[in-house]
């Protein structure tokens, strides 16, 4: 399986479009490269075909390739980014997939969609679609038309800030990770509507994060069979629960990427 990554050559915090970002708290380029290359190496070790897109100066969030769009069969659906700061990425990702032989299927410009950040495959033809923060609810009907043989399950994201839980989780992949081997979901319930959580619980077992765990983007993990690639943070409880279920957890230092609100899954576009 291919995975698209983008070296953090120009990675920085040039603007503030999520609650992790502060221009006063800049990531180190050297300390960003080390875990990025580790993740690159892990994917290669597991037999993934790692493909690279060059980061463009002035587009520091291109490193988060999960937001590029969505692949379905021979089609690539480019993201329509919610924030103007990221819209320049669209043409670069679109050109990459067009040059790779994919048919480009554009969404209407007024329908926001942020790719695998909000679109999570849980089987070959079943897709969870997060909406309500960056991605428009209206995209659901468009995706159904593009992918008529797929079941698209809407998952509403909510944000009800308190002094103890101030941060807005802006993409589904920041609060939800599917582990296919045991059909288990790592999930932070505080970012989903009660109906959405009911849906998730009906689909499989859940391991539910508390806010301090979720804030470290523990759910922004990647499952490869029995192996879980997880950002270092509030992980001890999760590691124990996952070990009990037969998983081996690789902890990866993601503190520099966390300064821009991303972690392991954000850096990876699977197709």
Secondary structure as GFF3:
##gff-version 3
##sequence-region A 1 271
A	DSSP	beta_strand	2	5	.	.	.	ID=ss1
A	DSSP	alpha_helix	29	45	.	.	.	ID=ss2
A	DSSP	beta_strand	49	52	.	.	.	ID=ss3
A	DSSP	three_ten_helix	60	63	.	.	.	ID=ss4
A	DSSP	three_ten_helix	65	68	.	.	.	ID=ss5
A	DSSP	beta_strand	69	72	.	.	.	ID=ss6
A	DSSP	beta_strand	75	78	.	.	.	ID=ss7
A	DSSP	three_ten_helix	84	86	.	.	.	ID=ss8
A	DSSP	alpha_helix	89	99	.	.	.	ID=ss9
A	DSSP	beta_strand	103	104	.	.	.	ID=ss10
A	DSSP	three_ten_helix	115	117	.	.	.	ID=ss11
A	DSSP	beta_strand	119	123	.	.	.	ID=ss12
A	DSSP	beta_strand	126	131	.	.	.	ID=ss13
A	DSSP	alpha_helix	139	146	.	.	.	ID=ss14
A	DSSP	beta_strand	151	156	.	.	.	ID=ss15
A	DSSP	three_ten_helix	172	174	.	.	.	ID=ss16
A	DSSP	beta_strand	176	179	.	.	.	ID=ss17
A	DSSP	beta_strand	184	187	.	.	.	ID=ss18
A	DSSP	three_ten_helix	189	191	.	.	.	ID=ss19
A	DSSP	alpha_helix	194	203	.	.	.	ID=ss20
A	DSSP	beta_strand	205	208	.	.	.	ID=ss21
A	DSSP	alpha_helix	211	215	.	.	.	ID=ss22
A	DSSP	beta_strand	222	224	.	.	.	ID=ss23
A	DSSP	beta_strand	227	231	.	.	.	ID=ss24
A	DSSP	alpha_helix	236	244	.	.	.	ID=ss25
A	DSSP	beta_strand	248	252	.	.	.	ID=ss26
A	DSSP	alpha_helix	255	258	.	.	.	ID=ss27
A	DSSP	three_ten_helix	265	267	.	.	.	ID=ss28
A	DSSP	beta_strand	269	270	.	.	.	ID=ss29
###
